[in-house]
């Protein structure tokens, strides 16, 4: 009969540990599920509510929200890239830590309808309202 208190104690400890899980205070605290988005010929890259500090060194990152919030896309290399459905006409902030200047275009061919450039200095950039949510492609200088 001495085993019964141990089973009860272990059960109570398990219930206590389960109760320590984070409970969101509001809907804003709930992390949406990760999606995969195919971008041009790039491999599928996970996107989600990942923020500025998580942009890998030596890459250029693009977010759907201001201040590096929302869905993030990491350009796999220099060159031209057509933005996929999540990012097409939906880029609001950029961090360019890659090798060359990033050029944003309103057209999918990365040559026509130039919007603006973001230099390679690793600084966060919120796109001005005139350029926000208008890019359909990018070109990164090699």
N, CA, C and O atoms as a GROMACS GRO file, in nm:
protein
  568
    1UNK      N    1   0.080  -0.119   0.000
    1UNK     CA    2   0.000   0.000   0.000
    1UNK      C    3   0.086   0.127   0.000
    1UNK      O    4   0.032   0.236  -0.022
    2UNK      N    5   0.212   0.117   0.023
    2UNK     CA    6   0.297   0.234   0.026
    2UNK      C    7   0.320   0.291  -0.114
    2UNK      O    8   0.365   0.405  -0.126
    3UNK      N    9   0.291   0.216  -0.220
    3UNK     CA   10   0.309   0.263  -0.357
    3UNK      C   11   0.204   0.366  -0.395
    3UNK      O   12   0.229   0.450  -0.481
    4UNK      N   13   0.090   0.362  -0.334
    4UNK     CA   14  -0.017   0.453  -0.368
    4UNK      C   15   0.021   0.599  -0.346
    4UNK      O   16  -0.006   0.680  -0.435
    5UNK      N   17   0.081   0.638  -0.236
    5UNK     CA   18   0.120   0.779  -0.219
    5UNK      C   19   0.219   0.826  -0.326
    5UNK      O   20   0.214   0.942  -0.368
    6UNK      N   21   0.310   0.738  -0.370
    6UNK     CA   22   0.405   0.777  -0.474
    6UNK      C   23   0.334   0.804  -0.606
    6UNK      O   24   0.367   0.899  -0.677
    7UNK      N   25   0.236   0.719  -0.640
    7UNK     CA   26   0.161   0.738  -0.763
    7UNK      C   27   0.083   0.868  -0.758
    7UNK      O   28   0.080   0.943  -0.856
    8UNK      N   29   0.021   0.895  -0.645
    8UNK     CA   30  -0.055   1.020  -0.630
    8UNK      C   31   0.040   1.139  -0.635
    8UNK      O   32   0.008   1.240  -0.699
    9UNK      N   33   0.153   1.130  -0.571
    9UNK     CA   34   0.250   1.240  -0.571
    9UNK      C   35   0.300   1.267  -0.712
    9UNK      O   36   0.308   1.382  -0.754
   10UNK      N   37   0.334   1.161  -0.787
   10UNK     CA   38   0.381   1.179  -0.924
   10UNK      C   39   0.270   1.238  -1.012
   10UNK      O   40   0.298   1.323  -1.097
   11UNK      N   41   0.149   1.194  -0.993
   11UNK     CA   42   0.036   1.247  -1.070
   11UNK      C   43   0.016   1.394  -1.042
   11UNK      O   44  -0.006   1.472  -1.134
   12UNK      N   45   0.024   1.433  -0.915
   12UNK     CA   46   0.009   1.573  -0.878
   12UNK      C   47   0.122   1.658  -0.935
   12UNK      O   48   0.100   1.771  -0.979
   13UNK      N   49   0.244   1.604  -0.934
   13UNK     CA   50   0.357   1.678  -0.990
   13UNK      C   51   0.339   1.699  -1.140
   13UNK      O   52   0.368   1.806  -1.192
   14UNK      N   53   0.291   1.597  -1.210
   14UNK     CA   54   0.266   1.608  -1.353
   14UNK      C   55   0.160   1.713  -1.383
   14UNK      O   56   0.175   1.794  -1.474
   15UNK      N   57   0.054   1.712  -1.307
   15UNK     CA   58  -0.052   1.813  -1.324
   15UNK      C   59   0.002   1.953  -1.298
   15UNK      O   60  -0.032   2.047  -1.370
   16UNK      N   61   0.086   1.967  -1.197
   16UNK     CA   62   0.144   2.098  -1.168
   16UNK      C   63   0.232   2.145  -1.283
   16UNK      O   64   0.223   2.260  -1.324
   17UNK      N   65   0.317   2.057  -1.336
   17UNK     CA   66   0.405   2.094  -1.447
   17UNK      C   67   0.325   2.131  -1.571
   17UNK      O   68   0.362   2.225  -1.642
   18UNK      N   69   0.219   2.060  -1.598
   18UNK     CA   70   0.135   2.094  -1.712
   18UNK      C   71   0.067   2.229  -1.695
   18UNK      O   72   0.042   2.299  -1.793
   19UNK      N   73   0.039   2.265  -1.572
   19UNK     CA   74  -0.027   2.394  -1.547
   19UNK      C   75   0.068   2.511  -1.567
   19UNK      O   76   0.023   2.625  -1.576
   20UNK      N   77   0.198   2.485  -1.575
   20UNK     CA   78   0.297   2.593  -1.594
   20UNK      C   79   0.309   2.638  -1.739
   20UNK      O   80   0.379   2.736  -1.766
   21UNK      N   81   0.244   2.572  -1.832
   21UNK     CA   82   0.250   2.613  -1.972
   21UNK      C   83   0.197   2.754  -1.987
   21UNK      O   84   0.105   2.794  -1.915
   22UNK      N   85   0.254   2.827  -2.080
   22UNK     CA   86   0.212   2.965  -2.106
   22UNK      C   87   0.070   2.968  -2.162
   22UNK      O   88   0.037   2.896  -2.256
   23UNK      N   89  -0.010   3.052  -2.102
   23UNK     CA   90  -0.146   3.074  -2.152
   23UNK      C   91  -0.149   3.215  -2.206
   23UNK      O   92  -0.125   3.310  -2.131
   24UNK      N   93  -0.178   3.235  -2.336
   24UNK     CA   94  -0.177   3.368  -2.395
   24UNK      C   95  -0.275   3.461  -2.325
   24UNK      O   96  -0.387   3.423  -2.291
   25UNK      N   97  -0.230   3.586  -2.304
   25UNK     CA   98  -0.317   3.685  -2.242
   25UNK      C   99  -0.419   3.739  -2.341
   25UNK      O  100  -0.527   3.784  -2.302
   26UNK      N  101  -0.384   3.734  -2.469
   26UNK     CA  102  -0.475   3.783  -2.571
   26UNK      C  103  -0.449   3.710  -2.701
   26UNK      O  104  -0.354   3.632  -2.712
   27UNK      N  105  -0.534   3.734  -2.798
   27UNK     CA  106  -0.516   3.671  -2.929
   27UNK      C  107  -0.385   3.714  -2.993
   27UNK      O  108  -0.329   3.639  -3.073
   28UNK      N  109  -0.335   3.833  -2.961
   28UNK     CA  110  -0.210   3.883  -3.019
   28UNK      C  111  -0.090   3.800  -2.973
   28UNK      O  112   0.013   3.798  -3.040
   29UNK      N  113  -0.103   3.730  -2.858
   29UNK     CA  114   0.006   3.648  -2.807
   29UNK      C  115   0.012   3.510  -2.872
   29UNK      O  116   0.109   3.437  -2.851
   30UNK      N  117  -0.087   3.474  -2.948
   30UNK     CA  118  -0.093   3.342  -3.008
   30UNK      C  119  -0.012   3.342  -3.137
   30UNK      O  120  -0.036   3.424  -3.226
   31UNK      N  121   0.083   3.251  -3.148
   31UNK     CA  122   0.167   3.241  -3.266
   31UNK      C  123   0.095   3.160  -3.373
   31UNK      O  124   0.056   3.046  -3.348
   32UNK      N  125   0.075   3.218  -3.493
   32UNK     CA  126   0.012   3.140  -3.600
   32UNK      C  127   0.103   3.027  -3.646
   32UNK      O  128   0.223   3.028  -3.618
   33UNK      N  129   0.047   2.933  -3.714
   33UNK     CA  130   0.126   2.820  -3.761
   33UNK      C  131   0.225   2.865  -3.868
   33UNK      O  132   0.201   2.964  -3.938
   34UNK      N  133   0.334   2.792  -3.880
   34UNK     CA  134   0.436   2.821  -3.980
   34UNK      C  135   0.386   2.774  -4.117
   34UNK      O  136   0.328   2.666  -4.129
   35UNK      N  137   0.410   2.856  -4.219
   35UNK     CA  138   0.373   2.819  -4.356
   35UNK      C  139   0.500   2.802  -4.437
   35UNK      O  140   0.605   2.853  -4.399
   36UNK      N  141   0.490   2.732  -4.547
   36UNK     CA  142   0.601   2.723  -4.642
   36UNK      C  143   0.559   2.795  -4.768
   36UNK      O  144   0.448   2.776  -4.819
   37UNK      N  145   0.647   2.878  -4.819
   37UNK     CA  146   0.616   2.958  -4.937
   37UNK      C  147   0.726   2.937  -5.039
   37UNK      O  148   0.844   2.954  -5.008
   38UNK      N  149   0.690   2.901  -5.158
   38UNK     CA  150   0.785   2.887  -5.267
   38UNK      C  151   0.805   3.024  -5.330
   38UNK      O  152   0.707   3.090  -5.367
   39UNK      N  153   0.927   3.068  -5.344
   39UNK     CA  154   0.956   3.200  -5.398
   39UNK      C  155   1.045   3.183  -5.520
   39UNK      O  156   1.160   3.143  -5.509
   40UNK      N  157   0.990   3.214  -5.638
   40UNK     CA  158   1.067   3.198  -5.760
   40UNK      C  159   1.118   3.056  -5.770
   40UNK      O  160   1.042   2.961  -5.753
   41UNK      N  161   1.246   3.041  -5.799
   41UNK     CA  162   1.307   2.909  -5.805
   41UNK      C  163   1.370   2.870  -5.673
   41UNK      O  164   1.439   2.768  -5.664
   42UNK      N  165   1.346   2.949  -5.570
   42UNK     CA  166   1.405   2.922  -5.440
   42UNK      C  167   1.337   2.803  -5.375
   42UNK      O  168   1.220   2.775  -5.402
   43UNK      N  169   1.409   2.732  -5.290
   43UNK     CA  170   1.346   2.623  -5.216
   43UNK      C  171   1.242   2.679  -5.120
   43UNK      O  172   1.243   2.798  -5.088
   44UNK      N  173   1.152   2.593  -5.075
   44UNK     CA  174   1.053   2.639  -4.979
   44UNK      C  175   1.124   2.680  -4.851
   44UNK      O  176   1.213   2.610  -4.802
   45UNK      N  177   1.084   2.792  -4.798
   45UNK     CA  178   1.146   2.847  -4.679
   45UNK      C  179   1.036   2.870  -4.578
   45UNK      O  180   0.933   2.929  -4.612
   46UNK      N  181   1.055   2.826  -4.456
   46UNK     CA  182   0.956   2.847  -4.352
   46UNK      C  183   0.941   2.996  -4.322
   46UNK      O  184   1.039   3.069  -4.316
   47UNK      N  185   0.820   3.037  -4.303
   47UNK     CA  186   0.794   3.176  -4.266
   47UNK      C  187   0.702   3.177  -4.147
   47UNK      O  188   0.629   3.081  -4.124
   48UNK      N  189   0.705   3.280  -4.072
   48UNK     CA  190   0.619   3.292  -3.956
   48UNK      C  191   0.647   3.423  -3.887
   48UNK      O  192   0.718   3.508  -3.941
   49UNK      N  193   0.593   3.441  -3.770
   49UNK     CA  194   0.613   3.567  -3.699
   49UNK      C  195   0.752   3.572  -3.637
   49UNK      O  196   0.767   3.568  -3.515
   50UNK      N  197   0.851   3.580  -3.723
   50UNK     CA  198   0.989   3.580  -3.679
   50UNK      C  199   1.041   3.723  -3.694
   50UNK      O  200   1.008   3.790  -3.792
   51UNK      N  201   1.120   3.769  -3.600
   51UNK     CA  202   1.153   3.910  -3.597
   51UNK      C  203   1.296   3.939  -3.640
   51UNK      O  204   1.376   3.849  -3.662
   52UNK      N  205   1.325   4.066  -3.651
   52UNK     CA  206   1.448   4.123  -3.702
   52UNK      C  207   1.574   4.052  -3.653
   52UNK      O  208   1.663   4.022  -3.733
   53UNK      N  209   1.584   4.026  -3.526
   53UNK     CA  210   1.706   3.968  -3.471
   53UNK      C  211   1.736   3.830  -3.527
   53UNK      O  212   1.847   3.780  -3.511
   54UNK      N  213   1.640   3.766  -3.592
   54UNK     CA  214   1.661   3.632  -3.642
   54UNK      C  215   1.703   3.629  -3.789
   54UNK      O  216   1.711   3.521  -3.847
   55UNK      N  217   1.730   3.743  -3.850
   55UNK     CA  218   1.779   3.744  -3.988
   55UNK      C  219   1.922   3.691  -3.986
   55UNK      O  220   2.008   3.748  -3.920
   56UNK      N  221   1.948   3.582  -4.058
   56UNK     CA  222   2.082   3.524  -4.056
   56UNK      C  223   2.188   3.623  -4.108
   56UNK      O  224   2.161   3.703  -4.198
   57UNK      N  225   2.305   3.616  -4.052
   57UNK     CA  226   2.416   3.701  -4.096
   57UNK      C  227   2.443   3.674  -4.244
   57UNK      O  228   2.435   3.560  -4.290
   58UNK      N  229   2.475   3.778  -4.318
   58UNK     CA  230   2.510   3.772  -4.459
   58UNK      C  231   2.392   3.744  -4.552
   58UNK      O  232   2.413   3.701  -4.665
   59UNK      N  233   2.270   3.767  -4.506
   59UNK     CA  234   2.150   3.748  -4.588
   59UNK      C  235   2.065   3.875  -4.587
   59UNK      O  236   2.084   3.964  -4.504
   60UNK      N  237   1.972   3.881  -4.681
   60UNK     CA  238   1.874   3.988  -4.686
   60UNK      C  239   1.739   3.929  -4.646
   60UNK      O  240   1.700   3.824  -4.696
   61UNK      N  241   1.668   3.997  -4.557
   61UNK     CA  242   1.540   3.948  -4.505
   61UNK      C  243   1.430   4.049  -4.533
   61UNK      O  244   1.452   4.170  -4.534
   62UNK      N  245   1.311   3.996  -4.555
   62UNK     CA  246   1.194   4.077  -4.590
   62UNK      C  247   1.078   4.036  -4.502
   62UNK      O  248   1.054   3.917  -4.481
   63UNK      N  249   1.005   4.135  -4.448
   63UNK     CA  250   0.893   4.108  -4.360
   63UNK      C  251   0.764   4.170  -4.414
   63UNK      O  252   0.766   4.270  -4.485
   64UNK      N  253   0.653   4.107  -4.379
   64UNK     CA  254   0.522   4.157  -4.421
   64UNK      C  255   0.472   4.269  -4.331
   64UNK      O  256   0.376   4.336  -4.366
   65UNK      N  257   0.535   4.291  -4.217
   65UNK     CA  258   0.493   4.396  -4.125
   65UNK      C  259   0.604   4.498  -4.102
   65UNK      O  260   0.720   4.474  -4.135
   66UNK      N  261   0.566   4.611  -4.047
   66UNK     CA  262   0.663   4.714  -4.010
   66UNK      C  263   0.747   4.665  -3.893
   66UNK      O  264   0.706   4.576  -3.818
   67UNK      N  265   0.864   4.722  -3.878
   67UNK     CA  266   0.954   4.691  -3.767
   67UNK      C  267   0.990   4.542  -3.761
   67UNK      O  268   1.002   4.484  -3.653
   68UNK      N  269   1.009   4.483  -3.879
   68UNK     CA  270   1.052   4.344  -3.891
   68UNK      C  271   0.959   4.247  -3.819
   68UNK      O  272   1.004   4.157  -3.748
   69UNK      N  273   0.830   4.265  -3.837
   69UNK     CA  274   0.731   4.175  -3.778
   69UNK      C  275   0.653   4.107  -3.890
   69UNK      O  276   0.663   4.146  -4.006
   70UNK      N  277   0.576   4.008  -3.854
   70UNK     CA  278   0.496   3.935  -3.951
   70UNK      C  279   0.574   3.823  -4.014
   70UNK      O  280   0.672   3.775  -3.956
   71UNK      N  281   0.534   3.780  -4.131
   71UNK     CA  282   0.602   3.672  -4.202
   71UNK      C  283   0.737   3.721  -4.252
   71UNK      O  284   0.750   3.836  -4.295
   72UNK      N  285   0.837   3.634  -4.248
   72UNK     CA  286   0.973   3.670  -4.292
   72UNK      C  287   1.014   3.580  -4.407
   72UNK      O  288   0.986   3.460  -4.408
   73UNK      N  289   1.083   3.639  -4.505
   73UNK     CA  290   1.145   3.562  -4.612
   73UNK      C  291   1.292   3.598  -4.615
   73UNK      O  292   1.328   3.716  -4.611
   74UNK      N  293   1.378   3.498  -4.623
   74UNK     CA  294   1.522   3.517  -4.635
   74UNK      C  295   1.560   3.485  -4.779
   74UNK      O  296   1.542   3.373  -4.825
   75UNK      N  297   1.612   3.585  -4.850
   75UNK     CA  298   1.656   3.562  -4.989
   75UNK      C  299   1.773   3.465  -4.986
   75UNK      O  300   1.870   3.488  -4.915
   76UNK      N  301   1.764   3.355  -5.063
   76UNK     CA  302   1.868   3.252  -5.058
   76UNK      C  303   2.003   3.293  -5.116
   76UNK      O  304   2.106   3.236  -5.080
   77UNK      N  305   2.005   3.392  -5.206
   77UNK     CA  306   2.130   3.433  -5.268
   77UNK      C  307   2.108   3.565  -5.342
   77UNK      O  308   1.997   3.618  -5.344
   78UNK      N  309   2.215   3.615  -5.402
   78UNK     CA  310   2.200   3.734  -5.484
   78UNK      C  311   2.130   3.697  -5.614
   78UNK      O  312   2.110   3.578  -5.643
   79UNK      N  313   2.091   3.798  -5.692
   79UNK     CA  314   2.022   3.773  -5.818
   79UNK      C  315   1.878   3.817  -5.812
   79UNK      O  316   1.834   3.874  -5.712
   80UNK      N  317   1.803   3.791  -5.919
   80UNK     CA  318   1.662   3.831  -5.924
   80UNK      C  319   1.572   3.725  -5.860
   80UNK      O  320   1.597   3.605  -5.871
   81UNK      N  321   1.467   3.772  -5.792
   81UNK     CA  322   1.370   3.683  -5.728
   81UNK      C  323   1.230   3.739  -5.742
   81UNK      O  324   1.206   3.855  -5.706
   82UNK      N  325   1.139   3.659  -5.794
   82UNK     CA  326   0.997   3.696  -5.794
   82UNK      C  327   0.942   3.656  -5.658
   82UNK      O  328   0.967   3.545  -5.610
   83UNK      N  329   0.868   3.745  -5.596
   83UNK     CA  330   0.814   3.717  -5.463
   83UNK      C  331   0.691   3.628  -5.474
   83UNK      O  332   0.607   3.649  -5.561
   84UNK      N  333   0.681   3.529  -5.387
   84UNK     CA  334   0.567   3.438  -5.386
   84UNK      C  335   0.443   3.503  -5.329
   84UNK      O  336   0.444   3.620  -5.292
   85UNK      N  337   0.338   3.426  -5.321
   85UNK     CA  338   0.206   3.480  -5.286
   85UNK      C  339   0.201   3.550  -5.151
   85UNK      O  340   0.131   3.651  -5.137
   86UNK      N  341   0.272   3.501  -5.050
   86UNK     CA  342   0.269   3.565  -4.918
   86UNK      C  343   0.336   3.702  -4.924
   86UNK      O  344   0.293   3.794  -4.853
   87UNK      N  345   0.439   3.718  -5.005
   87UNK     CA  346   0.518   3.841  -5.006
   87UNK      C  347   0.489   3.932  -5.125
   87UNK      O  348   0.527   4.049  -5.122
   88UNK      N  349   0.424   3.884  -5.228
   88UNK     CA  350   0.393   3.967  -5.343
   88UNK      C  351   0.301   4.082  -5.300
   88UNK      O  352   0.192   4.059  -5.248
   89UNK      N  353   0.347   4.204  -5.323
   89UNK     CA  354   0.274   4.325  -5.281
   89UNK      C  355   0.244   4.324  -5.132
   89UNK      O  356   0.139   4.372  -5.088
   90UNK      N  357   0.338   4.269  -5.052
   90UNK     CA  358   0.313   4.256  -4.909
   90UNK      C  359   0.442   4.269  -4.828
   90UNK      O  360   0.453   4.207  -4.722
   91UNK      N  361   0.539   4.347  -4.874
   91UNK     CA  362   0.663   4.368  -4.799
   91UNK      C  363   0.660   4.508  -4.740
   91UNK      O  364   0.638   4.607  -4.810
   92UNK      N  365   0.681   4.516  -4.607
   92UNK     CA  366   0.679   4.646  -4.539
   92UNK      C  367   0.812   4.682  -4.475
   92UNK      O  368   0.839   4.800  -4.451
   93UNK      N  369   0.897   4.582  -4.447
   93UNK     CA  370   1.027   4.613  -4.388
   93UNK      C  371   1.133   4.516  -4.439
   93UNK      O  372   1.104   4.403  -4.479
   94UNK      N  373   1.258   4.566  -4.436
   94UNK     CA  374   1.371   4.493  -4.496
   94UNK      C  375   1.493   4.510  -4.406
   94UNK      O  376   1.512   4.615  -4.343
   95UNK      N  377   1.574   4.407  -4.400
   95UNK     CA  378   1.708   4.418  -4.341
   95UNK      C  379   1.803   4.359  -4.442
   95UNK      O  380   1.792   4.241  -4.477
   96UNK      N  381   1.896   4.438  -4.490
   96UNK     CA  382   1.991   4.392  -4.590
   96UNK      C  383   2.128   4.374  -4.526
   96UNK      O  384   2.204   4.469  -4.510
   97UNK      N  385   2.157   4.251  -4.492
   97UNK     CA  386   2.289   4.216  -4.440
   97UNK      C  387   2.364   4.129  -4.539
   97UNK      O  388   2.468   4.071  -4.506
   98UNK      N  389   2.311   4.121  -4.661
   98UNK     CA  390   2.372   4.038  -4.766
   98UNK      C  391   2.490   4.105  -4.831
   98UNK      O  392   2.544   4.203  -4.780
   99UNK      N  393   2.528   4.052  -4.945
   99UNK     CA  394   2.649   4.099  -5.012
   99UNK      C  395   2.634   4.224  -5.097
   99UNK      O  396   2.734   4.291  -5.123
  100UNK      N  397   2.513   4.257  -5.141
  100UNK     CA  398   2.497   4.371  -5.229
  100UNK      C  399   2.368   4.446  -5.202
  100UNK      O  400   2.289   4.408  -5.116
  101UNK      N  401   2.350   4.553  -5.277
  101UNK     CA  402   2.231   4.635  -5.262
  101UNK      C  403   2.107   4.559  -5.309
  101UNK      O  404   2.112   4.488  -5.409
  102UNK      N  405   1.997   4.574  -5.235
  102UNK     CA  406   1.868   4.514  -5.272
  102UNK      C  407   1.788   4.618  -5.349
  102UNK      O  408   1.778   4.733  -5.306
  103UNK      N  409   1.732   4.577  -5.462
  103UNK     CA  410   1.647   4.664  -5.542
  103UNK      C  411   1.506   4.604  -5.544
  103UNK      O  412   1.490   4.485  -5.571
  104UNK      N  413   1.406   4.685  -5.515
  104UNK     CA  414   1.266   4.641  -5.513
  104UNK      C  415   1.197   4.688  -5.640
  104UNK      O  416   1.217   4.801  -5.685
  105UNK      N  417   1.114   4.599  -5.698
  105UNK     CA  418   1.042   4.630  -5.822
  105UNK      C  419   0.894   4.600  -5.807
  105UNK      O  420   0.855   4.507  -5.737
  106UNK      N  421   0.814   4.680  -5.874
  106UNK     CA  422   0.669   4.661  -5.875
  106UNK      C  423   0.628   4.553  -5.973
  106UNK      O  424   0.517   4.501  -5.964
  107UNK      N  425   0.714   4.518  -6.066
  107UNK     CA  426   0.684   4.414  -6.166
  107UNK      C  427   0.755   4.284  -6.126
  107UNK      O  428   0.855   4.287  -6.054
  108UNK      N  429   0.704   4.172  -6.174
  108UNK     CA  430   0.758   4.042  -6.136
  108UNK      C  431   0.890   4.007  -6.204
  108UNK      O  432   0.951   3.906  -6.169
  109UNK      N  433   0.936   4.088  -6.302
  109UNK     CA  434   1.056   4.052  -6.378
  109UNK      C  435   1.186   4.110  -6.323
  109UNK      O  436   1.292   4.088  -6.382
  110UNK      N  437   1.182   4.182  -6.214
  110UNK     CA  438   1.301   4.240  -6.150
  110UNK      C  439   1.379   4.335  -6.240
  110UNK      O  440   1.498   4.358  -6.217
  111UNK      N  441   1.314   4.390  -6.342
  111UNK     CA  442   1.383   4.487  -6.428
  111UNK      C  443   1.299   4.612  -6.450
  111UNK      O  444   1.354   4.721  -6.462
  112UNK      N  445   1.169   4.599  -6.457
  112UNK     CA  446   1.081   4.714  -6.483
  112UNK      C  447   1.013   4.760  -6.354
  112UNK      O  448   1.003   4.685  -6.258
  113UNK      N  449   0.967   4.883  -6.355
  113UNK     CA  450   0.891   4.940  -6.243
  113UNK      C  451   0.972   4.943  -6.114
  113UNK      O  452   0.927   4.894  -6.010
  114UNK      N  453   1.092   5.001  -6.120
  114UNK     CA  454   1.179   5.016  -6.004
  114UNK      C  455   1.108   5.097  -5.895
  114UNK      O  456   1.047   5.200  -5.923
  115UNK      N  457   1.118   5.048  -5.770
  115UNK     CA  458   1.060   5.120  -5.656
  115UNK      C  459   1.167   5.192  -5.576
  115UNK      O  460   1.166   5.315  -5.565
  116UNK      N  461   1.261   5.117  -5.519
  116UNK     CA  462   1.367   5.176  -5.438
  116UNK      C  463   1.473   5.072  -5.407
  116UNK      O  464   1.454   4.954  -5.436
  117UNK      N  465   1.583   5.117  -5.349
  117UNK     CA  466   1.693   5.027  -5.312
  117UNK      C  467   1.717   5.033  -5.162
  117UNK      O  468   1.685   5.132  -5.096
  118UNK      N  469   1.776   4.926  -5.109
  118UNK     CA  470   1.815   4.919  -4.969
  118UNK      C  471   1.962   4.878  -4.967
  118UNK      O  472   1.997   4.769  -5.012
  119UNK      N  473   2.047   4.965  -4.916
  119UNK     CA  474   2.191   4.939  -4.915
  119UNK      C  475   2.226   4.829  -4.816
  119UNK      O  476   2.148   4.797  -4.725
  120UNK      N  477   2.343   4.771  -4.835
  120UNK     CA  478   2.391   4.664  -4.749
  120UNK      C  479   2.462   4.724  -4.628
  120UNK      O  480   2.584   4.741  -4.629
  121UNK      N  481   2.386   4.754  -4.524
  121UNK     CA  482   2.448   4.802  -4.401
  121UNK      C  483   2.392   4.731  -4.278
  121UNK      O  484   2.431   4.763  -4.166
  122UNK      N  485   2.303   4.635  -4.298
  122UNK     CA  486   2.248   4.559  -4.187
  122UNK      C  487   2.147   4.632  -4.102
  122UNK      O  488   2.100   4.578  -4.002
  123UNK      N  489   2.114   4.756  -4.139
  123UNK     CA  490   2.020   4.835  -4.060
  123UNK      C  491   1.875   4.800  -4.098
  123UNK      O  492   1.847   4.774  -4.214
  124UNK      N  493   1.785   4.801  -4.001
  124UNK     CA  494   1.644   4.776  -4.032
  124UNK      C  495   1.586   4.893  -4.110
  124UNK      O  496   1.616   5.009  -4.082
  125UNK      N  497   1.502   4.861  -4.208
  125UNK     CA  498   1.440   4.966  -4.289
  125UNK      C  499   1.290   4.939  -4.298
  125UNK      O  500   1.248   4.834  -4.347
  126UNK      N  501   1.211   5.034  -4.249
  126UNK     CA  502   1.067   5.033  -4.275
  126UNK      C  503   1.047   5.106  -4.407
  126UNK      O  504   1.089   5.221  -4.421
  127UNK      N  505   0.984   5.040  -4.503
  127UNK     CA  506   0.962   5.105  -4.631
  127UNK      C  507   0.867   5.222  -4.615
  127UNK      O  508   0.771   5.216  -4.538
  128UNK      N  509   0.895   5.329  -4.688
  128UNK     CA  510   0.808   5.445  -4.686
  128UNK      C  511   0.672   5.404  -4.741
  128UNK      O  512   0.662   5.310  -4.820
  129UNK      N  513   0.567   5.473  -4.701
  129UNK     CA  514   0.431   5.436  -4.742
  129UNK      C  515   0.416   5.428  -4.894
  129UNK      O  516   0.336   5.348  -4.943
  130UNK      N  517   0.491   5.508  -4.968
  130UNK     CA  518   0.482   5.505  -5.115
  130UNK      C  519   0.532   5.372  -5.173
  130UNK      O  520   0.494   5.337  -5.285
  131UNK      N  521   0.615   5.298  -5.099
  131UNK     CA  522   0.673   5.173  -5.149
  131UNK      C  523   0.622   5.049  -5.076
  131UNK      O  524   0.647   4.936  -5.118
  132UNK      N  525   0.552   5.071  -4.967
  132UNK     CA  526   0.502   4.961  -4.884
  132UNK      C  527   0.398   4.880  -4.960
  132UNK      O  528   0.309   4.935  -5.025
  133UNK      N  529   0.408   4.749  -4.950
  133UNK     CA  530   0.311   4.656  -5.009
  133UNK      C  531   0.297   4.672  -5.160
  133UNK      O  532   0.187   4.658  -5.214
  134UNK      N  533   0.408   4.703  -5.228
  134UNK     CA  534   0.406   4.719  -5.373
  134UNK      C  535   0.505   4.632  -5.446
  134UNK      O  536   0.492   4.613  -5.568
  135UNK      N  537   0.604   4.577  -5.377
  135UNK     CA  538   0.709   4.498  -5.444
  135UNK      C  539   0.657   4.361  -5.488
  135UNK      O  540   0.594   4.289  -5.411
  136UNK      N  541   0.685   4.328  -5.614
  136UNK     CA  542   0.652   4.197  -5.668
  136UNK      C  543   0.777   4.116  -5.694
  136UNK      O  544   0.770   3.994  -5.711
  137UNK      N  545   0.892   4.183  -5.698
  137UNK     CA  546   1.019   4.114  -5.720
  137UNK      C  547   1.132   4.196  -5.660
  137UNK      O  548   1.117   4.315  -5.631
  138UNK      N  549   1.246   4.130  -5.643
  138UNK     CA  550   1.365   4.197  -5.595
  138UNK      C  551   1.483   4.153  -5.681
  138UNK      O  552   1.478   4.050  -5.748
  139UNK      N  553   1.587   4.231  -5.677
  139UNK     CA  554   1.715   4.192  -5.736
  139UNK      C  555   1.821   4.232  -5.637
  139UNK      O  556   1.825   4.346  -5.591
  140UNK      N  557   1.909   4.138  -5.603
  140UNK     CA  558   2.019   4.164  -5.510
  140UNK      C  559   2.147   4.160  -5.590
  140UNK      O  560   2.177   4.060  -5.655
  141UNK      N  561   2.224   4.270  -5.584
  141UNK     CA  562   2.351   4.274  -5.653
  141UNK      C  563   2.447   4.172  -5.595
  141UNK      O  564   2.453   4.153  -5.473
  142UNK      N  565   2.523   4.106  -5.683
  142UNK     CA  566   2.622   4.006  -5.637
  142UNK      C  567   2.754   4.072  -5.606
  142UNK      O  568   2.849   4.005  -5.566
   0.00000   0.00000   0.00000
